[in-house]
Amino acid sequence: MEKNRLSKNTGSYLGAAGIFLAVLGYFTFQMPLGFFAIVLGVIGLSSPHKTLNWIAIVLGTIVLVLGII
């Protein structure tokens, strides 16, 4: 039985959207946009394309920490 996994394109789109939110969050609304970037990155990890999603998680974490400070 196959597991339900996201397609490669969906994982790429989620990673790119997470990176976009993290970069946008660096300039405005750091805490919510950093959180959403992390969430999109974690969801995208179930796809075969993991690099963009890990970048989104790392950048989202950095932005979230900057918002806390």
All heavy atoms as TSV, in Angstrom:
chain	resi	resn	atom	element	x	y	z
A	1	MET	N	N	0.827	-1.166	0.000
A	1	MET	CA	C	0.000	0.000	0.000
A	1	MET	C	C	0.886	1.250	0.000
A	1	MET	O	O	1.827	1.343	0.754
A	1	MET	CB	C	-0.868	-0.028	1.256
A	1	MET	CG	C	-2.190	0.628	1.069
A	1	MET	SD	S	-3.108	0.674	2.609
A	1	MET	CE	C	-4.287	-0.594	2.254
A	2	GLU	N	N	0.551	2.202	-0.859
A	2	GLU	CA	C	1.339	3.421	-0.929
A	2	GLU	C	C	0.877	4.431	0.099
A	2	GLU	O	O	-0.304	4.544	0.380
A	2	GLU	CB	C	1.177	4.052	-2.321
A	2	GLU	CG	C	2.130	3.518	-3.334
A	2	GLU	CD	C	1.986	4.285	-4.627
A	2	GLU	OE1	O	2.005	5.531	-4.588
A	2	GLU	OE2	O	1.869	3.637	-5.660
A	3	LYS	N	N	1.831	5.151	0.636
A	3	LYS	CA	C	1.494	6.231	1.546
A	3	LYS	C	C	1.058	7.436	0.719
A	3	LYS	O	O	1.489	7.615	-0.413
A	3	LYS	CB	C	2.704	6.624	2.388
A	3	LYS	CG	C	3.137	5.577	3.358
A	3	LYS	CD	C	4.308	6.089	4.157
A	3	LYS	CE	C	4.774	5.054	5.143
A	3	LYS	NZ	N	5.919	5.530	5.914
A	4	ASN	N	N	0.217	8.251	1.292
A	4	ASN	CA	C	-0.166	9.492	0.619
A	4	ASN	C	C	0.967	10.494	0.771
A	4	ASN	O	O	1.243	10.970	1.853
A	4	ASN	CB	C	-1.449	10.064	1.225
A	4	ASN	CG	C	-2.650	9.223	0.902
A	4	ASN	OD1	O	-2.639	8.531	-0.107
A	4	ASN	ND2	N	-3.655	9.286	1.734
A	5	ARG	N	N	1.617	10.758	-0.325
A	5	ARG	CA	C	2.714	11.718	-0.315
A	5	ARG	C	C	2.400	12.829	-1.295
A	5	ARG	O	O	1.671	12.623	-2.256
A	5	ARG	CB	C	4.028	11.048	-0.720
A	5	ARG	CG	C	4.518	10.094	0.321
A	5	ARG	CD	C	5.909	9.638	-0.039
A	5	ARG	NE	N	6.396	8.785	1.015
A	5	ARG	CZ	C	7.387	9.120	1.818
A	5	ARG	NH1	N	7.993	10.249	1.679
A	5	ARG	NH2	N	7.777	8.291	2.749
A	6	LEU	N	N	2.972	13.968	-1.045
A	6	LEU	CA	C	2.783	15.080	-1.960
A	6	LEU	C	C	3.609	14.842	-3.215
A	6	LEU	O	O	4.656	14.212	-3.176
A	6	LEU	CB	C	3.227	16.384	-1.295
A	6	LEU	CG	C	2.466	16.792	-0.042
A	6	LEU	CD1	C	3.119	18.011	0.576
A	6	LEU	CD2	C	1.024	17.072	-0.353
A	7	SER	N	N	3.151	15.372	-4.319
A	7	SER	CA	C	3.930	15.237	-5.550
A	7	SER	C	C	5.170	16.124	-5.465
A	7	SER	O	O	5.279	16.998	-4.607
A	7	SER	CB	C	3.087	15.637	-6.757
A	7	SER	OG	O	2.839	17.029	-6.747
A	8	LYS	N	N	6.098	15.887	-6.376
A	8	LYS	CA	C	7.341	16.659	-6.363
A	8	LYS	C	C	7.067	18.144	-6.593
A	8	LYS	O	O	7.654	18.999	-5.949
A	8	LYS	CB	C	8.287	16.122	-7.424
A	8	LYS	CG	C	9.630	16.803	-7.415
A	8	LYS	CD	C	10.570	16.184	-8.404
A	8	LYS	CE	C	11.923	16.874	-8.324
A	8	LYS	NZ	N	12.876	16.310	-9.247
A	9	ASN	N	N	6.155	18.451	-7.490
A	9	ASN	CA	C	5.847	19.855	-7.764
A	9	ASN	C	C	5.201	20.534	-6.568
A	9	ASN	O	O	5.511	21.684	-6.262
A	9	ASN	CB	C	4.925	19.967	-8.972
A	9	ASN	CG	C	5.633	19.581	-10.247
A	9	ASN	OD1	O	6.843	19.663	-10.337
A	9	ASN	ND2	N	4.872	19.144	-11.223
A	10	THR	N	N	4.320	19.843	-5.875
A	10	THR	CA	C	3.674	20.434	-4.710
A	10	THR	C	C	4.696	20.737	-3.618
A	10	THR	O	O	4.643	21.794	-2.988
A	10	THR	CB	C	2.584	19.491	-4.160
A	10	THR	OG1	O	1.686	19.168	-5.205
A	10	THR	CG2	C	1.838	20.125	-3.022
A	11	GLY	N	N	5.636	19.836	-3.393
A	11	GLY	CA	C	6.683	20.076	-2.407
A	11	GLY	C	C	7.551	21.262	-2.768
A	11	GLY	O	O	7.949	22.045	-1.905
A	12	SER	N	N	7.835	21.420	-4.054
A	12	SER	CA	C	8.623	22.570	-4.503
A	12	SER	C	C	7.869	23.873	-4.279
A	12	SER	O	O	8.442	24.871	-3.841
A	12	SER	CB	C	8.963	22.439	-5.985
A	12	SER	OG	O	9.765	21.321	-6.206
A	13	TYR	N	N	6.569	23.850	-4.580
A	13	TYR	CA	C	5.761	25.059	-4.388
A	13	TYR	C	C	5.640	25.424	-2.909
A	13	TYR	O	O	5.710	26.604	-2.555
A	13	TYR	CB	C	4.375	24.889	-4.995
A	13	TYR	CG	C	4.372	24.775	-6.501
A	13	TYR	CD1	C	3.495	23.910	-7.138
A	13	TYR	CD2	C	5.240	25.517	-7.280
A	13	TYR	CE1	C	3.487	23.795	-8.516
A	13	TYR	CE2	C	5.245	25.409	-8.655
A	13	TYR	CZ	C	4.364	24.544	-9.278
A	13	TYR	OH	O	4.362	24.433	-10.630
A	14	LEU	N	N	5.468	24.421	-2.069
A	14	LEU	CA	C	5.384	24.696	-0.632
A	14	LEU	C	C	6.699	25.257	-0.098
A	14	LEU	O	O	6.712	26.185	0.712
A	14	LEU	CB	C	4.999	23.437	0.135
A	14	LEU	CG	C	3.553	22.983	0.009
A	14	LEU	CD1	C	3.370	21.623	0.670
A	14	LEU	CD2	C	2.623	23.999	0.621
A	15	GLY	N	N	7.817	24.698	-0.549
A	15	GLY	CA	C	9.122	25.207	-0.124
A	15	GLY	C	C	9.362	26.623	-0.593
A	15	GLY	O	O	9.844	27.472	0.166
A	16	ALA	N	N	9.016	26.895	-1.841
A	16	ALA	CA	C	9.199	28.247	-2.379
A	16	ALA	C	C	8.295	29.247	-1.664
A	16	ALA	O	O	8.714	30.372	-1.359
A	16	ALA	CB	C	8.927	28.259	-3.876
A	17	ALA	N	N	7.057	28.847	-1.379
A	17	ALA	CA	C	6.143	29.733	-0.650
A	17	ALA	C	C	6.657	29.986	0.772
A	17	ALA	O	O	6.567	31.108	1.279
A	17	ALA	CB	C	4.747	29.129	-0.611
A	18	GLY	N	N	7.219	28.954	1.401
A	18	GLY	CA	C	7.776	29.129	2.737
A	18	GLY	C	C	8.965	30.070	2.743
A	18	GLY	O	O	9.097	30.920	3.631
A	19	ILE	N	N	9.828	29.944	1.748
A	19	ILE	CA	C	10.973	30.853	1.644
A	19	ILE	C	C	10.495	32.277	1.402
A	19	ILE	O	O	11.003	33.233	2.000
A	19	ILE	CB	C	11.935	30.378	0.534
A	19	ILE	CG1	C	12.600	29.073	0.948
A	19	ILE	CG2	C	12.978	31.444	0.223
A	19	ILE	CD1	C	13.403	28.416	-0.152
A	20	PHE	N	N	9.500	32.432	0.526
A	20	PHE	CA	C	8.953	33.767	0.256
A	20	PHE	C	C	8.381	34.387	1.528
A	20	PHE	O	O	8.631	35.559	1.817
A	20	PHE	CB	C	7.874	33.675	-0.831
A	20	PHE	CG	C	7.188	34.980	-1.090
A	20	PHE	CD1	C	7.831	35.990	-1.783
A	20	PHE	CD2	C	5.903	35.194	-0.627
A	20	PHE	CE1	C	7.196	37.195	-2.013
A	20	PHE	CE2	C	5.262	36.387	-0.849
A	20	PHE	CZ	C	5.906	37.405	-1.551
A	21	LEU	N	N	7.628	33.602	2.298
A	21	LEU	CA	C	7.064	34.123	3.544
A	21	LEU	C	C	8.157	34.478	4.547
A	21	LEU	O	O	8.042	35.472	5.267
A	21	LEU	CB	C	6.105	33.112	4.158
A	21	LEU	CG	C	4.764	32.943	3.466
A	21	LEU	CD1	C	3.949	31.865	4.164
A	21	LEU	CD2	C	4.004	34.248	3.434
A	22	ALA	N	N	9.217	33.682	4.596
A	22	ALA	CA	C	10.307	33.973	5.534
A	22	ALA	C	C	11.027	35.268	5.152
A	22	ALA	O	O	11.335	36.091	6.026
A	22	ALA	CB	C	11.291	32.810	5.570
A	23	VAL	N	N	11.270	35.456	3.870
A	23	VAL	CA	C	11.942	36.684	3.427
A	23	VAL	C	C	11.031	37.890	3.659
A	23	VAL	O	O	11.485	38.945	4.126
A	23	VAL	CB	C	12.357	36.569	1.941
A	23	VAL	CG1	C	12.829	37.897	1.392
A	23	VAL	CG2	C	13.442	35.518	1.789
A	24	LEU	N	N	9.753	37.746	3.344
A	24	LEU	CA	C	8.803	38.826	3.594
A	24	LEU	C	C	8.687	39.099	5.094
A	24	LEU	O	O	8.601	40.254	5.519
A	24	LEU	CB	C	7.438	38.463	3.009
A	24	LEU	CG	C	6.357	39.527	3.070
A	24	LEU	CD1	C	6.754	40.735	2.227
A	24	LEU	CD2	C	5.050	38.950	2.581
A	25	GLY	N	N	8.717	38.045	5.891
A	25	GLY	CA	C	8.633	38.192	7.333
A	25	GLY	C	C	9.845	38.870	7.943
A	25	GLY	O	O	9.763	39.419	9.041
A	26	TYR	N	N	10.968	38.819	7.246
A	26	TYR	CA	C	12.158	39.516	7.742
A	26	TYR	C	C	11.906	41.020	7.814
A	26	TYR	O	O	12.435	41.705	8.670
A	26	TYR	CB	C	13.347	39.216	6.838
A	26	TYR	CG	C	14.629	39.858	7.295
A	26	TYR	CD1	C	15.323	39.359	8.382
A	26	TYR	CD2	C	15.134	40.981	6.656
A	26	TYR	CE1	C	16.496	39.956	8.816
A	26	TYR	CE2	C	16.295	41.578	7.076
A	26	TYR	CZ	C	16.976	41.064	8.151
A	26	TYR	OH	O	18.126	41.658	8.585
A	27	PHE	N	N	11.076	41.519	6.906
A	27	PHE	CA	C	10.818	42.953	6.831
A	27	PHE	C	C	9.544	43.372	7.577
A	27	PHE	O	O	9.469	44.483	8.077
A	27	PHE	CB	C	10.734	43.400	5.373
A	27	PHE	CG	C	12.009	43.161	4.616
A	27	PHE	CD1	C	12.093	42.144	3.685
A	27	PHE	CD2	C	13.132	43.928	4.855
A	27	PHE	CE1	C	13.273	41.900	3.005
A	27	PHE	CE2	C	14.315	43.704	4.180
A	27	PHE	CZ	C	14.385	42.686	3.255
A	28	THR	N	N	8.523	42.498	7.592
A	28	THR	CA	C	7.266	42.847	8.255
A	28	THR	C	C	6.682	41.608	8.923
A	28	THR	O	O	6.870	40.497	8.444
A	28	THR	CB	C	6.217	43.357	7.253
A	28	THR	OG1	O	5.960	42.341	6.296
A	28	THR	CG2	C	6.673	44.615	6.553
A	29	PHE	N	N	5.940	41.793	9.973
A	29	PHE	CA	C	5.191	40.733	10.649
A	29	PHE	C	C	6.040	39.481	10.875
A	29	PHE	O	O	5.705	38.389	10.414
A	29	PHE	CB	C	3.922	40.363	9.872
A	29	PHE	CG	C	3.022	41.511	9.598
A	29	PHE	CD1	C	2.773	41.920	8.310
A	29	PHE	CD2	C	2.423	42.195	10.646
A	29	PHE	CE1	C	1.942	42.983	8.049
A	29	PHE	CE2	C	1.579	43.261	10.393
A	29	PHE	CZ	C	1.340	43.668	9.081
A	30	GLN	N	N	7.119	39.639	11.604
A	30	GLN	CA	C	8.098	38.566	11.755
A	30	GLN	C	C	7.528	37.307	12.385
A	30	GLN	O	O	7.761	36.205	11.880
A	30	GLN	CB	C	9.286	39.072	12.573
A	30	GLN	CG	C	10.066	40.122	11.839
A	30	GLN	CD	C	11.055	40.832	12.729
A	30	GLN	OE1	O	10.897	40.860	13.935
A	30	GLN	NE2	N	12.063	41.422	12.120
A	31	MET	N	N	6.804	37.427	13.457
A	31	MET	CA	C	6.358	36.225	14.164
A	31	MET	C	C	5.344	35.400	13.368
A	31	MET	O	O	5.550	34.206	13.198
A	31	MET	CB	C	5.828	36.590	15.545
A	31	MET	CG	C	6.971	37.137	16.398
A	31	MET	SD	S	6.788	37.082	18.142
A	31	MET	CE	C	6.112	35.552	18.520
A	32	PRO	N	N	4.259	35.978	12.852
A	32	PRO	CA	C	3.310	35.114	12.138
A	32	PRO	C	C	3.867	34.566	10.824
A	32	PRO	O	O	3.651	33.391	10.497
A	32	PRO	CB	C	2.096	36.006	11.888
A	32	PRO	CG	C	2.512	37.386	12.177
A	32	PRO	CD	C	3.740	37.338	13.015
A	33	LEU	N	N	4.592	35.372	10.073
A	33	LEU	CA	C	5.117	34.892	8.796
A	33	LEU	C	C	6.226	33.868	9.002
A	33	LEU	O	O	6.351	32.916	8.226
A	33	LEU	CB	C	5.603	36.063	7.944
A	33	LEU	CG	C	4.494	36.975	7.416
A	33	LEU	CD1	C	5.083	38.112	6.590
A	33	LEU	CD2	C	3.487	36.204	6.597
A	34	GLY	N	N	7.033	34.029	10.040
A	34	GLY	CA	C	8.036	33.025	10.356
A	34	GLY	C	C	7.399	31.705	10.740
A	34	GLY	O	O	7.841	30.629	10.325
A	35	PHE	N	N	6.319	31.780	11.521
A	35	PHE	CA	C	5.596	30.568	11.912
A	35	PHE	C	C	5.003	29.862	10.692
A	35	PHE	O	O	5.120	28.641	10.548
A	35	PHE	CB	C	4.501	30.933	12.912
A	35	PHE	CG	C	3.614	29.780	13.272
A	35	PHE	CD1	C	4.066	28.789	14.107
A	35	PHE	CD2	C	2.336	29.698	12.752
A	35	PHE	CE1	C	3.257	27.712	14.434
A	35	PHE	CE2	C	1.519	28.639	13.071
A	35	PHE	CZ	C	1.983	27.645	13.908
A	36	PHE	N	N	4.371	30.622	9.799
A	36	PHE	CA	C	3.766	30.010	8.609
A	36	PHE	C	C	4.824	29.444	7.664
A	36	PHE	O	O	4.592	28.436	6.993
A	36	PHE	CB	C	2.872	30.997	7.878
A	36	PHE	CG	C	1.593	31.279	8.606
A	36	PHE	CD1	C	1.194	32.576	8.864
A	36	PHE	CD2	C	0.790	30.247	9.066
A	36	PHE	CE1	C	0.015	32.836	9.542
A	36	PHE	CE2	C	-0.388	30.504	9.747
A	36	PHE	CZ	C	-0.775	31.801	9.988
A	37	ALA	N	N	5.992	30.073	7.604
A	37	ALA	CA	C	7.079	29.530	6.783
A	37	ALA	C	C	7.530	28.179	7.327
A	37	ALA	O	O	7.777	27.239	6.565
A	37	ALA	CB	C	8.247	30.517	6.741
A	38	ILE	N	N	7.615	28.062	8.639
A	38	ILE	CA	C	7.995	26.794	9.261
A	38	ILE	C	C	6.932	25.731	8.985
A	38	ILE	O	O	7.255	24.592	8.633
A	38	ILE	CB	C	8.219	26.975	10.778
A	38	ILE	CG1	C	9.431	27.867	11.027
A	38	ILE	CG2	C	8.398	25.632	11.464
A	38	ILE	CD1	C	9.582	28.309	12.460
A	39	VAL	N	N	5.670	26.101	9.118
A	39	VAL	CA	C	4.584	25.143	8.889
A	39	VAL	C	C	4.592	24.649	7.448
A	39	VAL	O	O	4.470	23.445	7.187
A	39	VAL	CB	C	3.222	25.782	9.253
A	39	VAL	CG1	C	2.063	24.923	8.769
A	39	VAL	CG2	C	3.129	26.002	10.746
A	40	LEU	N	N	4.745	25.557	6.478
A	40	LEU	CA	C	4.791	25.137	5.080
A	40	LEU	C	C	5.994	24.236	4.809
A	40	LEU	O	O	5.901	23.262	4.057
A	40	LEU	CB	C	4.840	26.353	4.149
A	40	LEU	CG	C	3.540	27.132	4.000
A	40	LEU	CD1	C	3.767	28.351	3.111
A	40	LEU	CD2	C	2.445	26.257	3.434
A	41	GLY	N	N	7.129	24.543	5.423
A	41	GLY	CA	C	8.307	23.706	5.252
A	41	GLY	C	C	8.115	22.312	5.816
A	41	GLY	O	O	8.509	21.317	5.209
A	42	VAL	N	N	7.474	22.221	6.969
A	42	VAL	CA	C	7.240	20.910	7.588
A	42	VAL	C	C	6.255	20.092	6.758
A	42	VAL	O	O	6.452	18.894	6.545
A	42	VAL	CB	C	6.745	21.080	9.044
A	42	VAL	CG1	C	6.245	19.772	9.606
A	42	VAL	CG2	C	7.861	21.640	9.905
A	43	ILE	N	N	5.209	20.720	6.263
A	43	ILE	CA	C	4.257	20.011	5.410
A	43	ILE	C	C	4.939	19.541	4.132
A	43	ILE	O	O	4.720	18.425	3.665
A	43	ILE	CB	C	3.042	20.900	5.086
A	43	ILE	CG1	C	2.233	21.162	6.344
A	43	ILE	CG2	C	2.161	20.260	4.020
A	43	ILE	CD1	C	1.146	22.204	6.163
A	44	GLY	N	N	5.783	20.378	3.571
A	44	GLY	CA	C	6.477	20.028	2.338
A	44	GLY	C	C	7.517	18.935	2.490
A	44	GLY	O	O	7.953	18.350	1.500
A	45	LEU	N	N	7.918	18.611	3.723
A	45	LEU	CA	C	8.907	17.553	3.925
A	45	LEU	C	C	8.384	16.168	3.546
A	45	LEU	O	O	9.169	15.247	3.368
A	45	LEU	CB	C	9.394	17.532	5.377
A	45	LEU	CG	C	10.390	18.607	5.757
A	45	LEU	CD1	C	10.743	18.492	7.229
A	45	LEU	CD2	C	11.634	18.525	4.913
A	46	SER	N	N	7.081	16.029	3.403
A	46	SER	CA	C	6.538	14.731	2.989
A	46	SER	C	C	6.646	14.514	1.485
A	46	SER	O	O	6.253	13.471	0.990
A	46	SER	CB	C	5.088	14.592	3.445
A	46	SER	OG	O	4.291	15.548	2.801
A	47	SER	N	N	7.171	15.493	0.760
A	47	SER	CA	C	7.387	15.347	-0.682
A	47	SER	C	C	8.822	14.896	-0.935
A	47	SER	O	O	9.671	14.972	-0.055
A	47	SER	CB	C	7.130	16.677	-1.387
A	47	SER	OG	O	8.187	17.563	-1.136
A	48	PRO	N	N	9.112	14.420	-2.144
A	48	PRO	CA	C	10.485	13.990	-2.434
A	48	PRO	C	C	11.493	15.146	-2.494
A	48	PRO	O	O	12.678	14.929	-2.355
A	48	PRO	CB	C	10.377	13.335	-3.812
A	48	PRO	CG	C	8.947	13.168	-4.097
A	48	PRO	CD	C	8.197	14.075	-3.206
A	49	HIS	N	N	11.009	16.370	-2.691
A	49	HIS	CA	C	11.901	17.518	-2.846
A	49	HIS	C	C	12.054	18.210	-1.501
A	49	HIS	O	O	11.232	19.022	-1.113
A	49	HIS	CB	C	11.322	18.470	-3.894
A	49	HIS	CG	C	12.306	19.432	-4.431
A	49	HIS	ND1	N	13.427	19.036	-5.111
A	49	HIS	CD2	C	12.352	20.768	-4.389
A	49	HIS	CE1	C	14.123	20.102	-5.460
A	49	HIS	NE2	N	13.473	21.167	-5.029
A	50	LYS	N	N	13.112	17.908	-0.777
A	50	LYS	CA	C	13.240	18.355	0.610
A	50	LYS	C	C	14.119	19.597	0.797
A	50	LYS	O	O	14.010	20.270	1.812
A	50	LYS	CB	C	13.777	17.215	1.466
A	50	LYS	CG	C	12.851	16.019	1.502
A	50	LYS	CD	C	13.342	14.997	2.472
A	50	LYS	CE	C	12.543	13.743	2.459
A	50	LYS	NZ	N	11.139	13.838	2.544
A	51	THR	N	N	14.956	19.919	-0.142
A	51	THR	CA	C	15.920	21.004	0.050
A	51	THR	C	C	15.235	22.346	0.279
A	51	THR	O	O	15.565	23.066	1.227
A	51	THR	CB	C	16.865	21.103	-1.155
A	51	THR	OG1	O	17.457	19.830	-1.379
A	51	THR	CG2	C	17.945	22.124	-0.916
A	52	LEU	N	N	14.294	22.701	-0.589
A	52	LEU	CA	C	13.602	23.980	-0.419
A	52	LEU	C	C	12.836	24.030	0.892
A	52	LEU	O	O	12.753	25.077	1.537
A	52	LEU	CB	C	12.628	24.213	-1.581
A	52	LEU	CG	C	13.233	24.603	-2.919
A	52	LEU	CD1	C	12.149	24.685	-3.974
A	52	LEU	CD2	C	13.950	25.916	-2.812
A	53	ASN	N	N	12.297	22.905	1.290
A	53	ASN	CA	C	11.523	22.873	2.529
A	53	ASN	C	C	12.412	23.042	3.753
A	53	ASN	O	O	12.030	23.721	4.706
A	53	ASN	CB	C	10.716	21.580	2.601
A	53	ASN	CG	C	9.697	21.523	1.493
A	53	ASN	OD1	O	8.875	22.416	1.374
A	53	ASN	ND2	N	9.756	20.506	0.675
A	54	TRP	N	N	13.589	22.449	3.748
A	54	TRP	CA	C	14.522	22.655	4.866
A	54	TRP	C	C	14.989	24.106	4.927
A	54	TRP	O	O	15.146	24.676	6.006
A	54	TRP	CB	C	15.716	21.716	4.769
A	54	TRP	CG	C	15.423	20.366	5.328
A	54	TRP	CD1	C	15.338	19.198	4.650
A	54	TRP	CD2	C	15.155	20.049	6.696
A	54	TRP	NE1	N	15.025	18.168	5.516
A	54	TRP	CE2	C	14.912	18.674	6.773
A	54	TRP	CE3	C	15.080	20.802	7.869
A	54	TRP	CZ2	C	14.600	18.018	7.963
A	54	TRP	CZ3	C	14.776	20.159	9.054
A	54	TRP	CH2	C	14.543	18.787	9.092
A	55	ILE	N	N	15.207	24.716	3.762
A	55	ILE	CA	C	15.600	26.130	3.739
A	55	ILE	C	C	14.480	26.989	4.310
A	55	ILE	O	O	14.731	27.919	5.084
A	55	ILE	CB	C	15.973	26.557	2.302
A	55	ILE	CG1	C	17.239	25.834	1.858
A	55	ILE	CG2	C	16.157	28.066	2.214
A	55	ILE	CD1	C	17.573	26.014	0.392
A	56	ALA	N	N	13.228	26.672	3.957
A	56	ALA	CA	C	12.082	27.423	4.484
A	56	ALA	C	C	11.989	27.274	6.001
A	56	ALA	O	O	11.704	28.248	6.714
A	56	ALA	CB	C	10.792	26.949	3.823
A	57	ILE	N	N	12.248	26.082	6.508
A	57	ILE	CA	C	12.192	25.856	7.960
A	57	ILE	C	C	13.286	26.660	8.664
A	57	ILE	O	O	13.035	27.314	9.682
A	57	ILE	CB	C	12.310	24.354	8.276
A	57	ILE	CG1	C	11.057	23.621	7.807
A	57	ILE	CG2	C	12.540	24.131	9.766
A	57	ILE	CD1	C	11.179	22.117	7.850
A	58	VAL	N	N	14.495	26.623	8.129
A	58	VAL	CA	C	15.615	27.340	8.766
A	58	VAL	C	C	15.384	28.848	8.724
A	58	VAL	O	O	15.532	29.544	9.739
A	58	VAL	CB	C	16.951	26.960	8.088
A	58	VAL	CG1	C	18.070	27.868	8.539
A	58	VAL	CG2	C	17.287	25.507	8.371
A	59	LEU	N	N	14.994	29.375	7.550
A	59	LEU	CA	C	14.757	30.818	7.451
A	59	LEU	C	C	13.570	31.245	8.311
A	59	LEU	O	O	13.606	32.306	8.938
A	59	LEU	CB	C	14.522	31.216	5.993
A	59	LEU	CG	C	15.738	31.156	5.068
A	59	LEU	CD1	C	15.336	31.525	3.651
A	59	LEU	CD2	C	16.829	32.071	5.563
A	60	GLY	N	N	12.517	30.429	8.342
A	60	GLY	CA	C	11.369	30.745	9.179
A	60	GLY	C	C	11.735	30.766	10.649
A	60	GLY	O	O	11.261	31.617	11.403
A	61	THR	N	N	12.612	29.851	11.065
A	61	THR	CA	C	13.063	29.836	12.459
A	61	THR	C	C	13.877	31.081	12.791
A	61	THR	O	O	13.706	31.678	13.849
A	61	THR	CB	C	13.895	28.570	12.730
A	61	THR	OG1	O	13.120	27.424	12.386
A	61	THR	CG2	C	14.333	28.506	14.177
A	62	ILE	N	N	14.742	31.467	11.871
A	62	ILE	CA	C	15.546	32.685	12.088
A	62	ILE	C	C	14.652	33.909	12.219
A	62	ILE	O	O	14.822	34.734	13.113
A	62	ILE	CB	C	16.581	32.852	10.955
A	62	ILE	CG1	C	17.638	31.762	11.050
A	62	ILE	CG2	C	17.216	34.244	11.000
A	62	ILE	CD1	C	18.563	31.698	9.853
A	63	VAL	N	N	13.671	34.018	11.320
A	63	VAL	CA	C	12.758	35.170	11.355
A	63	VAL	C	C	11.917	35.148	12.630
A	63	VAL	O	O	11.682	36.194	13.254
A	63	VAL	CB	C	11.867	35.178	10.092
A	63	VAL	CG1	C	10.741	36.175	10.207
A	63	VAL	CG2	C	12.712	35.479	8.869
A	64	LEU	N	N	11.477	33.969	13.039
A	64	LEU	CA	C	10.689	33.850	14.264
A	64	LEU	C	C	11.510	34.270	15.485
A	64	LEU	O	O	11.015	34.988	16.364
A	64	LEU	CB	C	10.184	32.425	14.427
A	64	LEU	CG	C	9.165	32.156	15.511
A	64	LEU	CD1	C	7.883	32.917	15.241
A	64	LEU	CD2	C	8.874	30.679	15.593
A	65	VAL	N	N	12.754	33.853	15.544
A	65	VAL	CA	C	13.625	34.235	16.665
A	65	VAL	C	C	13.889	35.739	16.646
A	65	VAL	O	O	13.882	36.391	17.693
A	65	VAL	CB	C	14.949	33.439	16.622
A	65	VAL	CG1	C	15.965	33.997	17.589
A	65	VAL	CG2	C	14.683	31.967	16.939
A	66	LEU	N	N	14.071	36.316	15.466
A	66	LEU	CA	C	14.263	37.768	15.384
A	66	LEU	C	C	13.017	38.513	15.847
A	66	LEU	O	O	13.126	39.601	16.437
A	66	LEU	CB	C	14.618	38.178	13.956
A	66	LEU	CG	C	16.019	37.832	13.475
A	66	LEU	CD1	C	16.180	38.198	12.006
A	66	LEU	CD2	C	17.062	38.549	14.316
A	67	GLY	N	N	11.851	37.944	15.585
A	67	GLY	CA	C	10.613	38.579	16.043
A	67	GLY	C	C	10.460	38.512	17.550
A	67	GLY	O	O	9.861	39.389	18.165
A	68	ILE	N	N	10.991	37.472	18.155
A	68	ILE	CA	C	10.916	37.323	19.615
A	68	ILE	C	C	11.877	38.301	20.292
A	68	ILE	O	O	11.563	38.880	21.319
A	68	ILE	CB	C	11.184	35.867	20.031
A	68	ILE	CG1	C	10.046	34.981	19.544
A	68	ILE	CG2	C	11.365	35.757	21.530
A	68	ILE	CD1	C	10.295	33.494	19.725
A	69	ILE	N	N	13.041	38.476	19.685
A	69	ILE	CA	C	14.059	39.372	20.263
A	69	ILE	C	C	13.609	40.778	20.069
A	69	ILE	O	O	13.272	41.654	20.315
A	69	ILE	CB	C	15.427	39.190	19.585
A	69	ILE	CG1	C	15.938	37.810	19.878
A	69	ILE	CG2	C	16.398	40.238	20.067
A	69	ILE	CD1	C	17.231	37.475	19.187
